[in-house]
């Protein structure tokens, strides 16, 4: 069982090492039709899906709904710009943990200030700056996972061997879940502050 657990941990760490975000330079600089957008996203993000052979990364219906719910600016003459694709990548990562309303609150000021604007700072720069943190964050996450895995192996010391493996894995999942829960709560609190700041800003401009 010990070897199996070590293989499990190594598999988790290896999967983190294989994660690679889409660089803005990899996104075509030409406007794309819907089919081209979904094909590009599917090609680049399918490896992140839980069931890569079955799960859809981004469908036409999803993208249309994002536009209807003001998460995504509408296409121009049925074509999507590079900045549309950048926003869709943000949405892809957010949609697993945040509600549509929260994503809308989070992206609205970003879209209003930087989507296809002529200022010195553009949406592409926002994207690159944020995702440049990825490598360092993965190393921090790997260290944390190793520590939590080792802690889980110290649990249920007095339980019979036939139950210990399952219970220790359960403890490991619980620790990871608690971490996700706490971070999600912090994210939601920050988004609520975003929403309040937007309200104050809009009232001050009336």
PyMOL commands that set and color helices and strands:
alter all, ss='L'
color gray80, all
select helices_A, chain A and resi 2-17+24-26+34-48+60-68+82-94+100-114+123-131+134-152+161-204
alter helices_A, ss='H'
color red, helices_A
select strands_A, chain A and resi 32-33+79-80
alter strands_A, ss='S'
color yellow, strands_A
deselect
rebuild
show_as cartoon
